[in-house]
Amino acid sequence: MMSASTMKSPQKDSSSCHLTHLSSWQKLVAAHHDMRDFCLREALSHPARFDEYKLTHDGILFDFSKHLITDDLLAALYELAKQVDIEGWRARMFAGEHINNSEDRAVLHIACRAPETAKIHVESENVMPFIHQVLKKIKNFSNAVLDGTIKTSNGQDFTDIVNIGIGGSDLGPRFVVDALRNYATRLNIHFVSNVDGEDIEPLLARLDPARTLFIIASKTFTTEETMTNAHIARKWCAEQLGEQAISQHFVALSTNEVEIKKFGIAADRSFAFRDWVGGRYSLWSAIGLVIALAVGYDRFAELLAGAHSMDQHFQTAPIERNIPIRMALLGVWYINFYNYHAHLLMPYDVRLGKFAKFVQQMDMESNGKSIDRDGHHVDYATGPVIFGEAGTDSQHSFMQLVHQSPLPIPADFVICARPHHHLAASHRALMANFLAHTRALAVGQTLEEAGGDPARIFTGNRPTTSIILPALTPAHLGALIAAYEHKVFVQGIIWNLNSFDQPGVELGKKLAKPLKEMLDQHQMNAHLDCSTRGLMAQILAVSDAQKTD
Ligand code: F6P
């Protein structure tokens, strides 16, 4: 047996300490001490503060005035950004350099939303013609499905689309399709991700195979959950419509042409992307096909344009006025200096109800790491625990803790000024709640204001960013998502992490394979630890999972 001490450990020396030894970091340590009496209520009584700390882009307002910051503190954070060379890393990403060092890949989701005239190179290839060729294919295909030019195997119009994918091949498109529900086309869109049979079986039972199109969305085309569900769908379709129907009822979105072919999907029904698009950054690539079907290609193009506009802001705005950089620096300020390790995402819009779940993967899979780019253990905290839910529902669940727990949780509140619905009074009530909770978190309530009841004291001083979108249009949504992507990128650079690999999820996958074989064969390996043996014995004794399908 390998003891913890005999397992090869990453080095714990020199450069892992680099960040905390920077002069700007040391300044921030001192600033944190100096800010111990900082009072947000008092700071917000200065009328100029809102204008001084807000930033806007394309009509989207980011209010940073409700943060534990002063001009001097921001200056120290900007110095940190300069010392870790955010501008240099940003330039390297946009130039297609292999900044994903562990996988030796470029990081170019930004290219997926750049105009055709742009020139973005990976090695010597300008990737823009490839990207726009795939976009044209998405456009032609989605338009043809929607206008009925592309028919089912028995000559009918498709009515239902099932996107089978997981992680980045699911969460991004699922969130966007839900968020842009006001732009919905005539198609019924369904998502299947979990290997739990409860996800796909009841859905298939409701669908008419003759009217259903399956999208198999998988960068690798080998992910266990996706391929298990894809084969279940394939079998179901072939049993009901015949093997010859597969070519008309399945499309693939992937980088893996070989596996697509083996599955039986023809080249004209497969949509390619490249390894320089990370899974959790892939909704802009061929993975966005389901978005184009759900809201129409033109809306998908607007989403890309909105994201591109935020890319340009991120690429060109100075550090001092750069929205994603400020979001990232504030996150570092709270995580590393206040030890606030959670981050709440609170959209006051039910259409953004899946926002936190989406950002959770993007952020936590990117920066939830403790080994830095150079293979050293970090000696500082990294990515936050992201959680959230739409307000006002969340006001009646976890907001009690957010207001009064001893440990504050920084939060982002998002709202749209103009709703798509016609219930003006409802929207005014929603906006009032949005304003009330950010205000309550910032200014709190004193004992006196609480009428002498200590249980009703709110400490305040709880930082929030308020984000106001003019309306939930595809372009504004694209810009909002891109801002969060770049925030994650900047934090990864500060913490010296490779934000674009995911070694942490590999171990679970590796261990699941032999365990599945043991369950298939109804046989336990003697070398399993006692807990896993005990659990498996229980499962085998009482479950019917060993029965074959
Ligand atoms: O969770 C690990 C991961 O690799 C994600 O990064 C990715 O989004 C997901 O699995 C799905 O991978 P694929 O698109 O290759 O099926």
Boltz pocket constraint, residues with backbone or C-beta under 6 A from the ligand:
constraints:
  - pocket:
      binder: B
      contacts: [[A, 166], [A, 167], [A, 168], [A, 169], [A, 217], [A, 218], [A, 219], [A, 220], [A, 221], [A, 222], [A, 223], [A, 226], [A, 279], [A, 280], [A, 365], [A, 502], [A, 505]]
      max_distance: 6.0
